[in-house]
């Protein structure tokens, strides 16, 4: 056997078939073993997967297999995030139905994932477009509505003019739709919302409990929730000039985190969507035109901050709350209605945005915060604002105070000034997080279970009429939502009064679909989709693995969703994911032919001089820097090619090796070929063991030094790799296996030499077979097919997939030797291994017996030998 190559092409399908037929990875909820739930973020069924998609699934699979070996009842499921606009776009392009396209892709991708040998419980497979799934989601929505966590209102929304749908703030990237890339516009629509903003503080506090989450993800969520402490200040309106709208409010409320800079205020600015703006615009066509122009501008915070600052002077003025001059009131394109009160005061001297605005409209710029050790007479903010710390000046009763002290003094002053029945200033905590708008104007999504009646208003669909199913007979020959123009689906009678009514034609944001799918996996097949007992048993997910790009969208929404389900009594947990790991991507160099067209890796080869050329033509090829694998740039490697050429285990080993799992890893031919060579080496090590020690050997009473050394290495390997997998240090685990393989190979070489004179000693035979058994078990989570083949050779029966982790003997982990560096005349020349209990005299004797010492002394006696116990030996020649 030792001369035979491991035949992955034959072995891997055979073992996958055995695992599947025996239902090895099917999970039972009534299993008495402790539970462990490992989950990778489920994929969107976009067509085909490439090897770059496989890294997070392989990492999760290593954890799942390891935990099974450690005695846990492991849930490791798979499903599909199947609703969404790409399916509708594909339906338009291919003249097919989104469902047909989606389910065909699922079938293809399922088979590709199975090639990777993942230990998944396919019996729990779900797709979010399954009626059974989205029907339960509709029940959850109605529970949210009944509990006050869902509501409908008219709001300014982000409108994607290409996808013809609303986008959440988080789905607008640099002012463009996250899928279409189109410039996003602002529109007012009646939308359904979830009250995620009400949970801001508890979502923030919950982050402190997520100790097994990356710090960078927790920081991203903290920043997105954006807690700030400030002051609500009411600015009293002065007399309005002639021609300005009548019946104006008495005051404009502003939220500020910098009340210390009030003496530097130069203007007030309203959002284009502020109620006062709308009132003024109704009587002022020029202002109405300006507001419309603002709505065509950017929507993201980043774009609003960087776009040209534009304002419209309303003609109104407000009184300064601390007795300063009256301030003009503008409508400005950079003020957001959904942050604070939709109105701000501008302090140009200490804010870049306000500074830009003031210079554009020739407004005063008065500095009020003086930097440390700066002469106020020479301090200027004419060219740029000062945004640092300092002391107050030009600020009356605040002069000489630090910024924190000035904030407190202003708050106390304004809290004690009463305007009408309320104070001028009130302390307030504000959050950047806005309510989650879930309405989407598309077909391929979960229908919102609401019926609109002219008399009764929005009416929930009765429980016995759920699920509200999507109609199959829709067309995509026109822009917009096909549900709006369906001849019959939306026309129903009102459940309350019986009058003709219409269904809600908006469908839910697909992030709703992914906010509870992990709870659906908890229920066994054929049972209710969301079961409290099952969810309470399995949740939270013990280890969740996926990309950091989901840090805000998916992860924050899921945390809110589960917390809300807990408040509704449908689950008992507050956090869905106890442990989170964000893996790096697989990257690959790119290739272009002479005409600039992208090429697949298999279309490129090296000519006789090592230059990249196009296969079949010899045309020169340009190689680009490694990038994330993408279909558009063709730098993808299909799993089928890898499985057929090297075997899946080689791909798995390569994905886990060398690079820390949180970093990107480059896929190279040299790398996968190196993985193939090492897989073959592992196979040979086991084969050589069987050749030297063909039968199981009874454990002897005593072991020689060589056997003990090998056993120590074997047990240390099992203990260290277990710790590495627990800590998701897969590359370190791989490195340990490489190091052990070298130690094992040396022992086999020594045993082979000794075997020439007779049988291998029983103690060494036992140690060799134990080493091979430990090695097989340790690599089993990483290269499971090879491990099954090795176990078959070693044991003859039983599945590695059902075996336990090696039992480590603690006494073998305790080193009774120490390695001491040896210096000769102060320079390090070597080292020596001696018993820890050795006396200085014994160490000195062992050192003098070394060849390197004999050569250095050249027959002379040393002048002195200094032994520092368990530290160092210094020989003075």
Order of alpha helices (4+ residues) and beta strands (2+ residues): alpha-beta-alpha-beta-beta-alpha-alpha-beta-alpha-beta-beta-beta-beta-beta-alpha-alpha-beta-beta-beta-alpha-alpha-alpha-beta-beta-beta-alpha-beta-beta-alpha-beta-beta-beta-beta-beta-beta-beta-beta-beta-beta-alpha-alpha-alpha-beta-alpha-beta-beta-beta-beta-beta-alpha-alpha-beta-alpha-alpha-alpha-alpha-alpha-beta-beta-alpha-alpha-beta-beta
